[in-house]
Amino acid sequence: MDGNLVDIKHEKLSFFTPVGEVKALNDVSICMKEGEVLGIVGESGSGKSVTAYSLMGLTADNGKIVDGEVNFNGHRIDLMTEKEMRKIRGKEISIIFQDPMTSLNPVYTIGNQIEEAVRVHGDKSAAEAKARAAELLNLVGINEPEKRLKQYPHELSGGMRQRVMIAIALACEPKLLIADEPTTALDVTIQAQILELMNDLKQKLGMGIMLITHDLGVVASMCDNIAVMYAGEIVEYGSADDIFYEPKHEYTKGLLRSIPKFQEKEYSALVPIEGQPVDLLNPPKGCPFAPRCDSCMKICLREKPDRTDFGEHHYARCWLHAKAAFESRQGGDR
């Protein structure tokens, strides 16, 4: 694994449905170091959550990794049984699910749900688990933790429920925290608080964070590196500065153009990405973004582009850059 906490190599994952094979991931490769914050961005259906869930061994029953390797902290995830996964799930790797309103069990108290996470992976007594639960609530910024432990989810606000979800995920101090759109259902003020909290906890605990979102504004302030996904593929990968200041893929540029720019003196219309995502039951032969790309060439529809490197950690899969590199070489040979 070369010292990587996460090392996904050429992963292909499909869902086998009555109407056919849905090719949800197609040749996805991701590396993460310990303590790194990686943002995975893209529109709905691009494969962001599926990538993370495959790392947790949480894909649906009809989902199967058909090729590639999924490595995490010395474990070969794609070869592990469910019994083996339970030993590391929650202990070495945890997840904050998308919707805090529905992720907590409404018939159990907050205390019961946090204490369960503590006791499943340790040998703590009931009293020790309760003390740890109160400590975790205090860590995530919830006041009066002893009182909150006795309350049910419906008695808490959305922001507090999200903090409880983070507390459960941190119960065993995992090496990697997956945050699957952790701020989607929250208002802007609470969003900022949750992101600041996650950043503080990352500094205190030294854990890595995989942040999944469709909001580029969220990843701008938090992430070391960003993977841009489209139709089950990583179309561009680089540092936050690379993605925001030197975007290379036309899809990345389209996402950036769709962000409101409040600094501009005059009002300007947002530029949407026209068209619809591709059908993953029948994915195209060429670049998946070609049908929606204003710079599409004939080869884009026929063949998948190879990756073009722009630095040690920045690459994109786009024929425009392959064409530019070819023309540059041709000019040098004259």
KETI-540376 format. One record per residue (C-alpha): x, y, z; residue number from 0; chain; residue in one letter. Coordinates in nm, 2 decimals. Layout:
N
        u        v        w   lumfi   mimi   marza
        X        Y        Z     NUM      A       a
...
This chain:
334
        u        v        w   lumfi   mimi   marza
     0.00     0.00     0.00       0      A       m
     0.31     0.23     0.00       1      A       d
     0.20     0.39     0.33       2      A       g
    -0.14     0.49     0.21       3      A       n
    -0.44     0.47     0.45       4      A       l
    -0.67     0.42     0.15       5      A       v
    -0.56     0.26    -0.17       6      A       d
    -0.84     0.19    -0.43       7      A       i
    -0.70     0.05    -0.75       8      A       k
    -0.90     0.04    -1.07       9      A       h
    -1.23    -0.04    -0.89      10      A       e
    -1.52    -0.15    -1.11      11      A       k
    -1.85    -0.20    -0.92      12      A       l
    -2.19    -0.29    -1.07      13      A       s
    -2.54    -0.33    -0.95      14      A       f
    -2.72    -0.63    -1.11      15      A       f
    -3.08    -0.54    -1.15      16      A       t
    -3.38    -0.71    -1.33      17      A       p
    -3.33    -0.46    -1.61      18      A       v
    -2.96    -0.51    -1.65      19      A       g
    -2.62    -0.43    -1.51      20      A       e
    -2.58    -0.08    -1.38      21      A       v
    -2.20     0.01    -1.41      22      A       k
    -2.19     0.24    -1.11      23      A       a
    -1.81     0.26    -1.09      24      A       l
    -1.57     0.23    -1.38      25      A       n
    -1.20     0.22    -1.31      26      A       d
    -1.19     0.43    -1.00      27      A       v
    -0.85     0.48    -0.83      28      A       s
    -0.80     0.68    -0.50      29      A       i
    -0.51     0.71    -0.26      30      A       c
    -0.52     0.88     0.08      31      A       m
    -0.25     0.94     0.34      32      A       k
    -0.32     0.94     0.71      33      A       e
    -0.46     1.27     0.83      34      A       g
    -0.55     1.38     0.47      35      A       e
    -0.89     1.54     0.39      36      A       v
    -1.01     1.43     0.04      37      A       l
    -1.32     1.58    -0.12      38      A       g
    -1.52     1.38    -0.37      39      A       i
    -1.75     1.61    -0.57      40      A       v
    -1.99     1.56    -0.85      41      A       g
    -2.36     1.57    -0.93      42      A       e
    -2.61     1.31    -0.80      43      A       s
    -2.55     0.97    -0.95      44      A       g
    -2.18     1.03    -1.02      45      A       s
    -2.07     0.75    -0.79      46      A       g
    -1.95     0.95    -0.49      47      A       k
    -2.14     0.76    -0.22      48      A       s
    -2.10     0.42    -0.39      49      A       v
    -1.72     0.47    -0.37      50      A       t
    -1.73     0.54     0.00      51      A       a
    -1.98     0.26     0.08      52      A       y
    -1.77     0.01    -0.11      53      A       s
    -1.48     0.11     0.12      54      A       l
    -1.71     0.03     0.42      55      A       m
    -1.84    -0.30     0.27      56      A       g
    -2.19    -0.14     0.27      57      A       l
    -2.30    -0.18    -0.09      58      A       t
    -2.65    -0.32    -0.15      59      A       a
    -2.70    -0.70    -0.19      60      A       d
    -2.71    -0.67    -0.57      61      A       n
    -2.39    -0.46    -0.58      62      A       g
    -2.06    -0.64    -0.65      63      A       k
    -1.70    -0.53    -0.71      64      A       i
    -1.63    -0.69    -1.05      65      A       v
    -1.27    -0.58    -1.08      66      A       d
    -0.99    -0.40    -0.90      67      A       g
    -0.87    -0.38    -0.54      68      A       e
    -1.00    -0.19    -0.24      69      A       v
    -0.74    -0.15     0.03      70      A       n
    -0.78     0.02     0.37      71      A       f
    -0.52     0.04     0.65      72      A       n
    -0.37    -0.30     0.55      73      A       g
    -0.71    -0.47     0.49      74      A       h
    -0.81    -0.60     0.15      75      A       r
    -1.18    -0.49     0.18      76      A       i
    -1.30    -0.65    -0.14      77      A       d
    -1.19    -0.99    -0.01      78      A       l
    -1.33    -0.97     0.34      79      A       m
    -1.64    -1.14     0.47      80      A       t
    -1.92    -0.95     0.65      81      A       e
    -1.80    -1.10     0.99      82      A       k
    -1.45    -0.97     0.92      83      A       e
    -1.59    -0.62     0.82      84      A       m
    -1.78    -0.58     1.14      85      A       r
    -1.45    -0.59     1.33      86      A       k
    -1.32    -0.28     1.16      87      A       i
    -1.64    -0.10     1.06      88      A       r
    -1.70     0.16     1.33      89      A       g
    -1.36     0.10     1.49      90      A       k
    -1.10     0.18     1.22      91      A       e
    -1.34     0.34     0.97      92      A       i
    -1.67     0.52     1.04      93      A       s
    -1.93     0.71     0.84      94      A       i
    -2.17     1.00     0.89      95      A       i
    -2.47     0.92     0.67      96      A       f
    -2.64     1.18     0.45      97      A       q
    -2.96     1.26     0.65      98      A       d
    -2.93     1.31     1.03      99      A       p
    -3.31     1.33     1.05     100      A       m
    -3.35     0.96     0.96     101      A       t
    -3.01     0.80     1.05     102      A       s
    -3.09     0.79     1.42     103      A       l
    -3.33     0.53     1.56     104      A       n
    -3.64     0.72     1.69     105      A       p
    -3.73     0.46     1.95     106      A       v
    -3.39     0.46     2.14     107      A       y
    -3.24     0.74     2.34     108      A       t
    -2.93     0.93     2.22     109      A       i
    -2.74     0.77     2.51     110      A       g
    -2.84     0.41     2.40     111      A       n
    -2.72     0.47     2.05     112      A       q
    -2.39     0.62     2.14     113      A       i
    -2.32     0.37     2.41     114      A       e
    -2.39     0.08     2.17     115      A       e
    -2.12     0.21     1.94     116      A       a
    -1.87     0.23     2.23     117      A       v
    -1.95    -0.12     2.37     118      A       r
    -1.96    -0.31     2.03     119      A       v
    -1.58    -0.25     1.97     120      A       h
    -1.45    -0.25     2.33     121      A       g
    -1.48    -0.41     2.67     122      A       d
    -1.62    -0.12     2.86     123      A       k
    -1.88    -0.16     3.13     124      A       s
    -2.22     0.01     3.11     125      A       a
    -2.10     0.29     3.34     126      A       a
    -1.78     0.34     3.14     127      A       e
    -1.98     0.35     2.81     128      A       a
    -2.21     0.61     2.95     129      A       k
    -1.92     0.82     3.06     130      A       a
    -1.76     0.79     2.72     131      A       r
    -2.09     0.89     2.55     132      A       a
    -2.11     1.20     2.76     133      A       a
    -1.75     1.28     2.68     134      A       e
    -1.82     1.24     2.31     135      A       l
    -2.12     1.48     2.32     136      A       l
    -1.90     1.73     2.50     137      A       n
    -1.64     1.68     2.23     138      A       l
    -1.88     1.76     1.95     139      A       v
    -2.01     2.07     2.12     140      A       g
    -2.34     1.96     2.27     141      A       i
    -2.42     2.13     2.60     142      A       n
    -2.56     1.95     2.90     143      A       e
    -2.45     1.61     2.78     144      A       p
    -2.59     1.42     3.07     145      A       e
    -2.94     1.55     2.99     146      A       k
    -2.90     1.49     2.62     147      A       r
    -2.82     1.12     2.67     148      A       l
    -3.17     1.07     2.81     149      A       k
    -3.34     1.24     2.52     150      A       q
    -3.48     1.09     2.19     151      A       y
    -3.38     1.21     1.84     152      A       p
    -3.71     1.40     1.79     153      A       h
    -3.63     1.62     2.09     154      A       e
    -3.31     1.76     1.92     155      A       l
    -3.27     2.01     1.64     156      A       s
    -3.12     1.90     1.30     157      A       g
    -2.78     2.05     1.39     158      A       g
    -2.77     1.87     1.72     159      A       m
    -2.87     1.54     1.56     160      A       r
    -2.59     1.58     1.31     161      A       q
    -2.35     1.63     1.60     162      A       r
    -2.48     1.31     1.76     163      A       v
    -2.41     1.13     1.44     164      A       m
    -2.05     1.26     1.44     165      A       i
    -2.02     1.15     1.81     166      A       a
    -2.13     0.80     1.72     167      A       i
    -1.88     0.79     1.43     168      A       a
    -1.60     0.91     1.65     169      A       l
    -1.68     0.67     1.94     170      A       a
    -1.38     0.44     1.87     171      A       c
    -1.15     0.72     1.73     172      A       e
    -1.13     0.58     1.37     173      A       p
    -0.84     0.64     1.14     174      A       k
    -1.08     0.74     0.86     175      A       l
    -1.41     0.93     0.88     176      A       l
    -1.64     0.93     0.58     177      A       i
    -1.87     1.22     0.58     178      A       a
    -2.15     1.16     0.31     179      A       d
    -2.29     1.51     0.24     180      A       e
    -2.30     1.59     0.62     181      A       p
    -2.45     1.93     0.58     182      A       t
    -2.72     1.88     0.31     183      A       t
    -3.02     1.90     0.54     184      A       a
    -2.89     2.19     0.75     185      A       l
    -2.92     2.56     0.73     186      A       d
    -2.62     2.77     0.63     187      A       v
    -2.52     2.88     0.98     188      A       t
    -2.53     2.52     1.11     189      A       i
    -2.34     2.40     0.80     190      A       q
    -2.05     2.63     0.89     191      A       a
    -2.05     2.51     1.25     192      A       q
    -2.05     2.14     1.15     193      A       i
    -1.76     2.19     0.90     194      A       l
    -1.56     2.38     1.16     195      A       e
    -1.63     2.11     1.41     196      A       l
    -1.50     1.84     1.17     197      A       m
    -1.19     2.04     1.10     198      A       n
    -1.12     2.08     1.47     199      A       d
    -1.17     1.71     1.54     200      A       l
    -0.94     1.62     1.26     201      A       k
    -0.67     1.83     1.41     202      A       q
    -0.72     1.68     1.76     203      A       k
    -0.75     1.32     1.66     204      A       l
    -0.53     1.31     1.35     205      A       g
    -0.78     1.11     1.15     206      A       m
    -0.83     1.12     0.77     207      A       g
    -1.16     1.25     0.63     208      A       i
    -1.33     1.16     0.31     209      A       m
    -1.58     1.44     0.24     210      A       l
    -1.85     1.36    -0.02     211      A       i
    -2.05     1.65    -0.15     212      A       t
    -2.19     1.82    -0.45     213      A       h
    -2.11     2.16    -0.30     214      A       d
    -1.78     2.29    -0.42     215      A       l
    -1.80     2.57    -0.16     216      A       g
    -1.78     2.31     0.12     217      A       v
    -1.46     2.14    -0.01     218      A       v
    -1.28     2.47    -0.08     219      A       a
    -1.21     2.54     0.28     220      A       s
    -1.16     2.19     0.41     221      A       m
    -0.99     1.96     0.16     222      A       c
    -0.63     1.90     0.08     223      A       d
    -0.71     1.71    -0.24     224      A       n
    -1.03     1.69    -0.46     225      A       i
    -1.15     1.41    -0.69     226      A       a
    -1.41     1.52    -0.94     227      A       v
    -1.65     1.23    -1.04     228      A       m
    -1.88     1.20    -1.33     229      A       y
    -2.07     0.88    -1.44     230      A       a
    -1.87     0.65    -1.21     231      A       g
    -1.53     0.78    -1.32     232      A       e
    -1.28     1.02    -1.17     233      A       i
    -1.25     1.28    -1.45     234      A       v
    -1.01     1.51    -1.26     235      A       e
    -0.80     1.49    -0.95     236      A       y
    -0.57     1.74    -0.79     237      A       g
    -0.51     1.97    -0.49     238      A       s
    -0.78     2.23    -0.39     239      A       a
    -0.57     2.50    -0.56     240      A       d
    -0.54     2.29    -0.88     241      A       d
    -0.91     2.23    -0.91     242      A       i
    -1.02     2.59    -0.83     243      A       f
    -0.75     2.79    -1.00     244      A       y
    -0.62     2.55    -1.28     245      A       e
    -0.92     2.33    -1.37     246      A       p
    -0.84     2.11    -1.67     247      A       k
    -1.16     1.90    -1.74     248      A       h
    -1.46     2.06    -1.91     249      A       e
    -1.69     1.91    -1.64     250      A       y
    -1.49     2.07    -1.36     251      A       t
    -1.50     2.40    -1.54     252      A       k
    -1.88     2.36    -1.58     253      A       g
    -1.92     2.30    -1.20     254      A       l
    -1.71     2.61    -1.12     255      A       l
    -1.91     2.83    -1.37     256      A       r
    -2.23     2.73    -1.19     257      A       s
    -2.12     2.87    -0.85     258      A       i
    -2.26     3.22    -0.77     259      A       p
    -1.99     3.49    -0.76     260      A       k
    -2.08     3.74    -0.50     261      A       f
    -1.77     3.96    -0.55     262      A       q
    -1.88     4.07    -0.90     263      A       e
    -2.01     4.42    -0.92     264      A       k
    -2.27     4.34    -1.18     265      A       e
    -2.52     4.06    -1.18     266      A       y
    -2.44     3.78    -1.41     267      A       s
    -2.65     3.47    -1.50     268      A       a
    -2.54     3.13    -1.38     269      A       l
    -2.42     2.90    -1.66     270      A       v
    -2.58     2.56    -1.62     271      A       p
    -2.44     2.24    -1.76     272      A       i
    -2.69     2.15    -2.03     273      A       e
    -2.82     1.80    -2.10     274      A       g
    -2.87     1.49    -1.88     275      A       q
    -2.63     1.25    -1.71     276      A       p
    -2.55     0.93    -1.91     277      A       v
    -2.75     0.60    -1.86     278      A       d
    -2.52     0.37    -1.66     279      A       l
    -2.71     0.07    -1.78     280      A       l
    -2.57     0.15    -2.13     281      A       n
    -2.26     0.38    -2.08     282      A       p
    -2.11     0.54    -2.38     283      A       p
    -1.79     0.40    -2.55     284      A       k
    -1.61     0.73    -2.53     285      A       g
    -1.58     1.01    -2.27     286      A       c
    -1.90     1.00    -2.05     287      A       p
    -1.92     1.38    -2.05     288      A       f
    -1.89     1.41    -2.43     289      A       a
    -2.27     1.44    -2.50     290      A       p
    -2.28     1.75    -2.27     291      A       r
    -1.95     1.90    -2.36     292      A       c
    -1.93     2.22    -2.58     293      A       d
    -1.58     2.12    -2.69     294      A       s
    -1.67     1.76    -2.79     295      A       c
    -1.47     1.61    -3.08     296      A       m
    -1.54     1.30    -3.28     297      A       k
    -1.28     1.09    -3.09     298      A       i
    -1.45     1.19    -2.76     299      A       c
    -1.76     0.99    -2.87     300      A       l
    -1.56     0.69    -2.99     301      A       r
    -1.28     0.63    -2.73     302      A       e
    -1.22     0.69    -2.36     303      A       k
    -0.94     0.94    -2.30     304      A       p
    -0.62     0.84    -2.11     305      A       d
    -0.52     1.05    -1.81     306      A       r
    -0.30     1.35    -1.88     307      A       t
    -0.07     1.46    -1.59     308      A       d
    -0.02     1.83    -1.52     309      A       f
     0.20     1.78    -1.21     310      A       g
     0.28     1.52    -0.95     311      A       e
    -0.07     1.50    -0.81     312      A       h
    -0.29     1.67    -1.08     313      A       h
    -0.45     1.49    -1.37     314      A       y
    -0.75     1.49    -1.59     315      A       a
    -0.91     1.25    -1.85     316      A       r
    -0.99     1.47    -2.15     317      A       c
    -0.91     1.44    -2.52     318      A       w
    -0.85     1.81    -2.55     319      A       l
    -0.53     1.78    -2.34     320      A       h
    -0.42     1.46    -2.52     321      A       a
    -0.46     1.65    -2.85     322      A       k
    -0.26     1.94    -2.72     323      A       a
     0.02     1.72    -2.60     324      A       a
     0.02     1.53    -2.94     325      A       f
     0.04     1.86    -3.13     326      A       e
     0.31     1.99    -2.91     327      A       s
     0.52     1.67    -2.97     328      A       r
     0.45     1.70    -3.35     329      A       q
     0.57     2.06    -3.35     330      A       g
     0.89     1.96    -3.16     331      A       g
     0.97     1.69    -3.42     332      A       d
     0.98     1.94    -3.71     333      A       r
